[in-house]
Amino acid sequence: MLKQNLSQKLLQKLSPQQIQLIKLLELPTVQLEQRIKKEIEENPVLEEGYSQEEDSKDDVQNEEENKENEFDDEFSFDDYLPDDDDIPLYKLTVNNYSKDDKVTEIPYSEGFSLQEHLTEQLRLKNLTQKEYSLAEYLVGSLDEAGYLRRDLESIVDDLAFSQNILTDINEIENALKTVQDLDPPGVGARNLQETLLLQIKKKFNSEKTDSTVKTAETILTSFFEEFSKKHYSKIEKRLGITSEELKEAINLIIKLNPKPGSNYSSAINRAAPEITPDFILKIIDGEPFVTLNSKNIPHLRVSRTYEEMLRGMKERKEKPTKTERQAAGFMKQKLDSAKWFIDAIKQRQNTLLLTINAIVGFQKEYFLTGDETKLKPMILKDIADLTGLDISTISRVANSKYIQTHFGIFPLKFFFSEGMETHDGEIVSTREIKKILQECIDNEDKRKPLTDEKLAKILQEKGYDIARRTVAKYREQLGILVARLRKEL
């Protein structure tokens, strides 16, 4: 039998305005422009522009606040709100899309894809219908880099079930050879070793007597693992060649394309994203000054047309009809939504400025000089303490935001780093250690690269008490390979 109990719980829930502000804080400038345009399209009460009487942004804000207060005093919606038994027309409409839904538009791409480029070549070959169908299926199975990642046995089964084509491994292998004979060289390979071998054989077919080409082909065929791990001394001993001969062969190999299909795939149409800075830093009289990059952000106001419409409804002496009550309810909903959105935009700007000014003030010496060694250790809590904001708010502001300085454009996350104590007791940023680590590796002898243990000793000599495993962690964060893989001939 079910039991019914009464209980009280203390819960903290965010209001719709707070949720809206949180979402707006996370948006960078470009996405904010799109969000504002979308809101203007969905809310007829919201429109762009200043009032005619205002001369500055501050005057606009004061005038809008005064008019809102005056409007609230003069007008009451009680007479116009629908009765309990009336259902407004706007509530009867169906919207299957939430405001949180992300609509992704797929851009139209021009030019030939890898598959189209290969298919055009297949049509020019003297193939039977079955040979063409098998080769065409293999072409469609290639990834963007031009590799065939599936095993041939699975392809045989797929052809039987999906295409009703009965074949065997031998026919598939012959079809694969046809695909591998197409341009670009190396396409249709099943791994890196195969694609490099295909390119060697095709590109240097007329130079088979060249000892360098033969050495390169032998390395890829019999010593690929040693080559990939850069065990060059083992290759020299087993092939009985000199360091100079090995160097020539290696140089020939590294000029080959490890992704032969990349120039034809859809990746070529993916332009690098353009970074629009959210903040602009200028040095004025020796002091850093930060402004919001809001040149493309439209100014918003509540439409006067709806205010005048409501005034007209108020001045009428007749009792409002059901339709008029529904219209008044709709306008009140949109008016509240417009006011919330405008207030959220203003609060977003204030929060962003408060946060960025705290960051610039904390890292003032760095912003004046641009020297990374001047960066102080700084975490989210430091800025939260300076601004009085929550750490989660600082994290949302720093996420996906960029600042333009006189020495480059940087993400806000770039300025946050942990600290480490030196032998002298000074707290330095880990970014300073990473920069020294990068300089040591850039200036090392590539024939004998510095190991993590040697790098740790160098840093310790410079006063940074750092362990080898920490050096390995920073090296990986910098995207630098281990010493063995950095070795060059």
N, C-alpha and C positions, 0 to 999 in steps of 0.2 A: 504494500500500500504506500502510495506516495505521501510524503510529509512536506508540509509547507512551513517555511521558516522566514522570519524577517531578519534582515541583517543590514548594517550600515557599513559602507566602504568609502574611504577617502581616495578619490581618483583625481588625477590632474590631466585635463584634456585641453587641447589647443583649440582656440576659436577659429572660425573660418578666416578671419583677418590675419591671425598669426600664421596659419598654414600658408596663406597667400604670400605673406612677407618672406617666410622661409624659402619658398620656391623662387621668389624673385631674387633673393640674395645669392642663390646658387648660379643664377644665369649670368654669363658674360655679356658684354655689350651687344654683340651681334644678335644673340638669341633674345636679348631684352627688346631690341627693335622689333623682332618678329612677334614677340609676345604682346607688345603694345598694339601692333597693327591688328592682331587677331582679336584683342579685346575691343578695339574700336569697331571692328566689323560685327561683333556679336552684341554689342551694347549701343543702341542708337542714342542714348543719353550722353555718351562719352564722345568727345570730338577733339580735334587738334586745334591749336592756336591760342593766342592771348585774347583777353577782352579788349575792346577798342579803347577803353579809358585808361588802361594801364600803361605805364612807361617802363617798368622793370619787373623782374621776376618776383622780387619781394612784394611789390605792390600787387601783383597778381594774386599771390598767396593770401595776403591780408584781405583783398577785396572779395575773393571767393569765400573766405571764412566768414566775413561780415554778412555777405549775401545769404549764406547758408543759415546763419543764426536768425537773420531777419525773416527768411522764408519759413523757418520753423515756428517763429512767433506768429506770423500772419496767417498761416494756413494750417488747417487741421484736416486730416484725411479720414476722420471718423465717419463723415457722411458719405464718403466715396468708397470706402472699403466694402467688399462684398459681404453679404450675409453668410451665416454658417451653411445655409442650404444652397448657396450659389457657388458654382465651380467656375473660376475664371477660364476664359478661352485659352490663355497661354499655358495653363496647367494641363490642358488636354492634349497638347502637342507631344510627340514622342521624339526623343533624341537618343539615339543608340550609341552616341560617342561621349565619353567622359572628357572632362577638361584635362585629365592626366594622360589621355591617350596620346601617343607620339605617332604622328603621321609621317612616314618616310616616303619621299618621292624619289623614284629611280630615274636619274638623268638619262637622256638619250645620248648614246655614244656613237660617234661617227668613225668610219674607218673599218678596216678588216680585223677581225679577231684571229687568234691563232688557228682555230678550227676552220674558219673560212679560207684562210690563206693556204692551209694544207689541202683542203677539199678541192680548191681550184687546181692545185697541182695533180691531184689524183685523177681528175677528169682528163688530163692530157696524157695519162699513161695507158698503155695497151693492156687492159685488164678485162677478165671475164666479169660477168655480173656478180658472181659469188665472191670473187677476189675483191672487187670494188666494194661490195657490201661489208666484207670483213674489215678491210682497211678503213672504210668510213666509220665503222663502229669503234675501231681502235682510236681513231682521231678524236671522236667524241668523248673517249674515256680519258684523254690527257688532261692533266691539271694545268694551271696557269703558267707554270715553269716549263711545261713541255714534257713532263715525266709521265710514264705509265705506272701508276702506283698499285695496280691490281695484278694478281697472278693470273697466268693464262688459263689455268684450269677453271677458275671462277668465270672467266669471260666465255669459255666454251659452254658452260652451263647456262649463263645468262642469254647467250645467243639462241640456245635451244628453246628456252622458256619464253623469252620476251619477243624474239624476232622470228621464231620458228625456222631457224637456220641450223641445220645439223652439220657440225664440223669436228675437227680433231686438233690436237696440239700442233701437229706438223703444219696444217693449213694456217693456223693462227700465227705460228712463228714465221712463215713465209709472208703473211700479210704484214706482220710487224717489221720485217726487213724492208718491205716496200715503203712503210711509213718512215722508217729510219733513214731511207735514202732521199727523203724530201728535204727541202730547205725550210728552216735553218738547220745547219749541221748539228747533230747531237739530239734532235727532237725524237721522242719515242723511246728514250732510254728508261731503264727501270731503276737506275741508281746513278750516283755521281761518277763512279768509276766507268760505267758503260758510256755515259754521255761524253766524257773526256776522250775515251778511246775512239768513239765515233767521229768526233771532231778532228782528232789527230789523223785518222785514216782518210777522211774526206778532204780536209784542208791541205794536207801535205802529201796527197797521193802521187803527185808528180815529182816529189823529192824523196822517194823511198831510199835512194842511195845515200842520203844525208845521214851521217852518224848521229847527229843531235836528235833528229826525228826518231831514229831507231832506238836511241837510248831513252827518249821520253816515252815511247810506246812500251818498251820493256819495263820501265818503272811503273807505268799504269797497269800493266798486265800482271807482273810478278811481285812488285814491291809497293803496292798501293797503300797497305797498312803502314809501312815504314814511312812512306811519303806523307801520308795524312798526319802522322805523329811527329814528322820532321826529324826522324832518325837518319840524318844524312850520312853520318859516318858508316852506318851499317850498309847503306846502299853503295857507297864508294868501295868498301871492301869486297862485297859480293859481286859487283860488276867489274871490279878492277879498273876503275876510271879515276881520273884526277878530279880535284875539287873544281877546276875551271870547266871541265866537261860536264860535270854534274850541275854546275850553276847554269850553263847554257840550256841544258835539258829542262831544268826546273823553271827557268824564265819562259821557256816555250809553253810549258804546261799552264803556268799561272795566267798566261794571256788568253787562255780558252774561257768560254762562257759557261759557268756552272748552271745557269738557268737559260737555256737556249730559247725558250718560248716566251720569255718575259717581255721582249720587244714587240710581240704581237698580241699578247693577252690583254685582258681588260685593265690590267694594272697600269698600262701606259696612259689610260684615260683618267687615272686618279691623280689629279693635280694636288700638289702639296697644299694643305689648308693655309689660307691667309690668316695671319694673326692680327687681330684688331686690338690694340691696347685699351685697357679699361681706365688706366690712369696715365697722366702725362706729368713727368717731373721736369722742372726747370730750376736752374740755379739763378737766383735774383739777389744781387748784392752779397754774394757769398753764402746765401742761405738756401736750402732746398725748399721748393714750393710745389705742391701737388694739386692738380685739378682733375676732375672727372672728364673723361672723353665722352661727352654727351652731345656732340655736334649733330649726330643723326637721330638722336632721341627726341621725338616730338613733345612739345608741351601740351598738357591735357587740361581740359575744362569741361564743366557740365554744360550741356546745350541749353541755350536760352529759349529755344523753341518750346521745349517741354515745360519750362517754368511759366512761359506765357500761356501755354495751353491749360496748365493747372490753375492759373489765375482766372482765366476765362471760365473754367468750370466752377470756381469758387464764387464768381460774381453773378452767376445765374441764380435766379430765384426759384426756378422749378426744381422739383425733387429729382435727383439724378436717377437715370434709368439703370437697368442691370448692366447694359453694355458700358455705360459711363463708369460704373463702379469697377467693372473688370479692367477698363483702361486705366483707371486711377491706381488700382492695385499693381498692374503691370509697370506703370511709370514709377511707383514708389520702390518696387523691387529693383528696377534698373538704376534709379537714382542712388539708392543705398550701395549698390554694387559699384557704381562709378566713383562715389566718394571713397569707398574702401580702397579701390584700386589706386586712385590718385594719392591717398594718404600712404599706401604701401610703397609707391614709387618714391615719395618724399623721404619716408623713413629709410628705404634702401639706400638712397643717396647719402643721407646723414650717417648711416652705419658704415658705409664704404669709406667715406672721408675720415671718420673717426679712426677706423682701423688702419688705413694706409698712412695717416699722419703719425700714428703710434709706431708703425713699422719704420718709417723714414726717420723719425726721431731716434729710435733705438739704434738704427744702423746709419746714423748721420755721416760719420766719417767715411763709410764706404760709398754712399751716394755722392759725396763731394769729390771723391778721388777715382772711384771705379776700381780700386785695388781690392782683389778678393781676400788678400791677407788681412784687410781691415774689417772683414765681417766678424761680428761677435756671435758667440753661441746664442741662439734664440729659439725658443719653443713656443707653442701656441699659448701656454699658460702665461708666459711673460707679457704677451700682448693683451691677453684677457685681463690680467691684473692692471695694466695701464689704462685700458678703456672701460673697465667695469662690465664688460660683456662676457657672456658665457663662452667657454672654449669651443663648443659646437658652432656657435655663431662665427667665431674667428675662423674656424675650419671651413665653413661655407663661403666666407668672403675670400679666403685664400685659394679656394678650389677653382681652377679654370680661369683665373684672372691674371692679367699681364700688366706690366708697367713699362712705359717708354721713358728711357733715360738718355742722357747725352752720350752714353757709351754702349747703347744697345737696348733691346727689348727682352725682358726677363719675366718668367712666371713668379708669382708671389711666393710659391713654395720654395723657390730657389734660395730665399733669404732665411729660411728656417733650417737650423742644423743643431746637432748636439754639441756639447762642449767636452774638452779634455784638458786635464791639468798637466802642465809641463814640469820639468825638473825644478824650475824657479818658482813654482806655485802659481803661475799665471794660467788663467782659463782661456783657451783658444778654441776656435771653431773647428770642427772636424773637416769643414770645407777647406780650411787653410792646409790641413794635413794632406788632403786629397790633391790639392794643387801641387804641393811639394812632391808627392808621390808621382803625379803625372809628369812633372819636369824631370825627375830622376829616370823614368822609363823612356821619355823622349830622347834623353841625352845618353842613353846606355849604348854599349857596343852590341849591335844586333847579332854579331857572331857569337857573343857570350852574354846573353841577356841576364839581368839581375833576377835572382830567385827571390821569393817572398822573404826568406830568412835574411838575405843580404839587404833587402829594402828595409826590413825592420831594424837592422843594425845601423843603417844610414840615418834613419829617423831618430833612433836613440842617440846617436852622436849629435844630432841637431837639437836635442833637448826634449824630444817627444817620447815619452815612455809608452811604447806601443808593442803589442805582441805580434808574432808572425800571423796567427789566425785573424787578427784584426786587419793586418795589411792585406790578407787574402780577401777579406770581406770588402774593404774599400776598393781594391783592385777590380773585383767583380762588379761593384756599383758603378765604376767608371767604364765598364765594358772592355777591360783590358785582359787579354789572354794570359795564360801562365807562361813562364819563361821559356819552356820547351817549345811552345807554339809561336813564340815571338822570334824564334831564331831564324836568321837569314844567312845566306852564303856570301 
